[in-house]
Amino acid sequence: MPKVTGVRVNYYDFDMKKDMTNGSFPKTLFPGATFQMMVDNDVVYNNTVDWSVSTNAGDNTVTVNQDGVVSFSKDIDENCIGKTFVIFANDKVTDKYISAYVIKPLRFFKPHVETWDGFCSAWKWVVDEKGTFPARRDINNVPYDELEIESYHDIKREVNSGLFQEWGFLLFSGWTNPLHGAIGNHESAIFFGRK
């Protein structure tokens, strides 16, 4: 019988037994967040199960397709914190229940789609939204010292450790790096977290 063993996130695989001892991925959400469930340690086996989803966060907040791709709405917001999202898998051959994958986000990162004139303008928006600025390590592995181009953070991918540690390079998720041009439809790299 097939078994759900992990998730694939921006070209990185999290194993349920090894990497999720402190709770399931993701603990941090953002609008349009997407990842893929894994059956028997590889997404090629995802077609051996029927996928479905249930949540108490409201209609149209999350979907799962028959390839096991879980997609959160682009309209999802900080109200998802503490809500429960459950991905169900049933064996296609026997129609028996295999597993339920439970997601309970603790933080939410909200993009702003305008470019700011400076830090003070961005700070005002964050305060108005009752949020907090993310730590630099949450957003990217940018250099500690802007003058030393090669001095990047040594980031370990892990669940429940912040946005970048969980999701990896968010350019894969349609975010923008203003230094390297637009990818997707976001126009800013300013984000904040809520607890």
N, C-alpha and C positions, 0 to 999 in steps of 0.2 A: 504494500500500500504506500502511495506517495506520502511525503512528509514535508511540511514547511520548515525550512532550516535557516532562513535569513532574509536579508534585503540587500538590493544593489542600489547604491546612491552615488550618482555622478561618477561612475566607473570604479567605485570602491564597494567591496562586499563586507557587510557586517554579519557575523555568524551569531545565531540566537544564543547558543550555549556559551560561547567564548566572549562575545562582545556586549551582551545584554544582561549581565548579572544585576545591574542597577536599574533595570527598566528597559522597555522597548524603545526603539528608534521610531520617530523623532521626539525629542523633548523640546525642540525649538521649531516653530512653524513660521511661515511667511506666505503671502499671497502667491498662488500658483505652484506651491511646492509639489514635487513629483518624485516618486521613487518606485522601485519594482520589487515585488515579493520574489522569493526564490524557493523552488521545490527541489529537494534532494541535491542541494548545493549548486544548482545551476538553473538559470532562467529558461533553458531549453525544455525543461520538464514542466513548465508552468501550464502547458496545455493539457496536462493530465488531471487537472482539477477544475471545478467550477468555482468562480470567485463571486463574492457578494460583500456588501458593506452595510453597516448600521451605525447610527450616531445619535446622540442627544444634542448635537450642535445645530440642528435645523436642516431643512431640506436643501439639497444642491450644494452642500459644503464640501463633500468628498465623493469621489467615484472610484471604482476599480473596474478595469476592463478584463477581458478573458485572457490577456497575456500577463495578468497580475500587476499591471501598472496602476499605482494608486496616485490620484491627482486631487489636490485640494483646490478649491475654487480661487480664482483671482480676486474674488470679492470677500474672501474670508478675512476676519479682523481679529483684534485682541480678545473678543468675546469667546474665542475658541479655547482660551486658557482654562484648564481644569475640566473641559468637556471630554467625553469618551468617544473614540472612533474604533470600531471593531471590524476587522477584515476576516471574513469567513472563507474557509476552503472545504469543499466536498469532493470526494473521489468521484470522477466521472464514470468509472466502471461500475462501482457498487452503490453509488449515490450516498455513501456514508460520510458523515462528518469527520473531517481530519483535524482541523484546528481552528482556533479563533486567535487572531493577532490583535492585541489591545494597544491602542495609542492614547496617551493622556499628556498633552503638551503642557509644559511649565512656563514657557516663554514664547513671545511673539515678536517678530521683527517687522516693522512697518516701513515700506519705502516711501519716499517723497519724490515726486516725479519732476521737480524743478531743480535747477542748479542754483545754489546759494551764492550771494555776494561775499559772504564770509562766515566765520564760525558763529558770530553773534546772531545772525539771521537764522542759521540752522538751530542754534540753541533755543531761540525763542519758540520755534515750531515744536521742538521736542517738549519743552515745558508746557506749551499750550495743549499738547496731546497727552499730558500727564505721564510721559515716558521718561526713560533715561538713555543717555548715549551709550552705545555699546563700547566695550573695550576694543582696542585696535585688533587684538588677536581674534575677536569674534567675527570681524569682517573679512580679513584676508591675512596672508602671511607677508605683509608689507615690511620693509626694512625697519629695524629698530632705529637706525641712524640714517636719515634720508641722504646723507652725504656718501655713505658706503653702500653702493648699489647691490653688492653681493651678500650683504648681511641680513638674511631672511630669518624669520622665526623657524624653529624646528617644531612643526606642528604634528601631533599624533592624532590620527583620526580615531575618535571615540564617541560613544553615545553619552548624552547628558553632560557635555563639556563646553557647550557654546556653539554658535552658529557655524563657524568655519570648520571646527573640529568634527561636527556631525555631517555637514553637507558638502564640505570640500569647496573647490572652486565654483563659486556661484555664477560665473560666466556661463557654465553649462546649463544653468537654470534660467537664462535669459536676462541676467542682471548686466549692468554696464560698469566698465572700468573707464572713468573719464580720461585716463592717461593713454588708453589703448583703443578708444573708439567705442561706438555703440554696438551692443549685441542684444538682440531682442528689442523689446519696446520700453524698457525702463530708461529713464534719462538721468538718474542720479545714483550715487553710491552712498547716500546718507540713510542710515537705518537706526532704529532704536529698539530696545527690548522692554518688555513689560513683565513683571512678575506677579 
